[in-house]
Amino acid sequence: MKSVIYVMTALCVIGLAFWAYRENYATQAVLNQTDRLHAEIRTSHARLAVLRAEWAFLNRPDRLRDLAELNFERLQLLPLHPDQFGQVDEVQYPVAPLPPITNSVDVSTMNSENDL
């Protein structure tokens, strides 16, 4: 009986060791994948910062003004002036809808009761 218990215990220890071995390698693989994703995110952030800097450089007002002047015949772009914009009090806001009538009053019955 003792030998069966020893054999079962040994098999359990071997099974647990095999499980721990597999979990260790699975954890290491996930950690490596996480590190790769972090590196890719850092690279993407750096690339995005460069693209934002390029966009800001290309959208300088003096550069855009010069481009509009060079291509005036083709694009017909005119410079903006402050008087081309409307005032805040000129904006027509949408009218809020009236709330639905929930407690209606029958006027005809009220008049007949008052006449008595």
C-alpha positions as CSV (number, residue, x, y, z in Angstrom):
1,M,0.0,0.0,0.0
2,K,2.9,2.3,0.8
3,S,4.5,1.7,-2.5
4,V,1.3,2.7,-4.4
5,I,1.2,6.0,-2.4
6,Y,4.9,6.6,-3.2
7,V,4.4,5.9,-6.8
8,M,1.3,8.2,-7.0
9,T,3.2,10.9,-5.1
10,A,6.1,10.6,-7.5
11,L,3.8,10.8,-10.5
12,C,2.1,13.9,-9.1
13,V,5.5,15.6,-8.5
14,I,6.5,14.7,-12.1
15,G,3.2,16.0,-13.4
16,L,3.5,19.3,-11.5
17,A,7.1,19.7,-12.6
18,F,6.1,19.3,-16.2
19,W,3.2,21.8,-15.7
20,A,5.5,24.3,-14.1
21,Y,8.0,23.9,-16.9
22,R,5.4,24.6,-19.6
23,E,4.0,27.6,-17.6
24,N,7.5,29.0,-17.2
25,Y,8.1,28.9,-21.0
26,A,4.6,30.3,-21.8
27,T,5.2,33.2,-19.4
28,Q,8.6,33.9,-21.0
29,A,7.0,33.9,-24.4
30,V,4.3,36.4,-23.3
31,L,6.9,38.6,-21.7
32,N,9.0,38.7,-24.9
33,Q,5.9,39.5,-26.9
34,T,5.0,42.3,-24.4
35,D,8.5,43.7,-24.8
36,R,8.2,43.6,-28.6
37,L,4.9,45.5,-28.4
38,H,6.3,48.1,-26.1
39,A,9.2,48.6,-28.5
40,E,6.8,48.9,-31.4
41,I,4.7,51.5,-29.4
42,R,7.8,53.5,-28.7
43,T,8.8,53.5,-32.4
44,S,5.2,54.5,-33.3
45,H,5.3,57.4,-30.8
46,A,8.6,58.6,-32.2
47,R,7.3,58.3,-35.8
48,L,4.1,60.2,-34.8
49,A,6.2,63.0,-33.2
50,V,8.2,63.4,-36.4
51,L,5.0,63.4,-38.5
52,R,3.5,66.1,-36.2
53,A,6.6,68.2,-36.5
54,E,6.6,67.8,-40.3
55,W,2.9,68.8,-40.4
56,A,3.5,71.9,-38.3
57,F,6.4,72.8,-40.6
58,L,4.4,72.4,-43.8
59,N,1.4,74.3,-42.4
60,R,3.3,77.5,-41.5
61,P,1.1,80.5,-42.4
62,D,3.9,82.2,-44.4
63,R,4.6,79.1,-46.5
64,L,0.9,78.6,-47.2
65,R,0.5,82.2,-48.1
66,D,3.4,82.0,-50.6
67,L,1.9,78.8,-52.1
68,A,-1.5,80.4,-52.5
69,E,0.1,83.4,-54.3
70,L,2.2,81.1,-56.6
71,N,-0.9,79.1,-57.5
72,F,-3.4,81.9,-57.6
73,E,-4.3,81.4,-61.3
74,R,-5.1,77.7,-60.8
75,L,-6.7,77.7,-57.3
76,Q,-8.2,81.2,-57.1
77,L,-7.5,81.3,-53.3
78,L,-8.0,84.7,-51.6
79,P,-6.6,85.6,-48.2
80,L,-9.0,85.6,-45.3
81,H,-9.9,88.8,-43.6
82,P,-11.6,89.3,-40.2
83,D,-14.6,91.0,-41.8
84,Q,-15.4,87.8,-43.8
85,F,-16.6,86.1,-40.6
86,G,-20.0,86.6,-38.9
87,Q,-20.7,87.8,-35.4
88,V,-21.8,85.5,-32.6
89,D,-25.2,87.3,-32.3
90,E,-25.9,86.6,-36.0
91,V,-25.9,82.8,-35.5
92,Q,-29.4,81.3,-35.5
93,Y,-29.6,78.5,-33.0
94,P,-32.2,75.8,-33.5
95,V,-35.4,76.4,-31.5
96,A,-36.0,73.8,-28.8
97,P,-39.1,71.6,-29.4
98,L,-42.1,72.1,-27.1
99,P,-42.5,69.3,-24.5
100,P,-45.4,66.9,-25.1
101,I,-48.7,67.6,-23.4
102,T,-49.1,64.9,-20.7
103,N,-52.0,66.2,-18.6
104,S,-54.7,67.5,-20.9
105,V,-57.7,69.4,-19.6
106,D,-61.1,69.1,-21.3
107,V,-62.2,72.7,-21.6
108,S,-65.8,71.9,-22.7
109,T,-66.6,70.1,-19.4
110,M,-65.1,72.9,-17.3
111,N,-67.3,75.6,-19.0
112,S,-70.5,73.5,-18.6
113,E,-69.8,73.1,-14.9
114,N,-69.1,76.8,-14.4
115,D,-72.4,77.7,-16.2
116,L,-74.5,75.8,-13.6
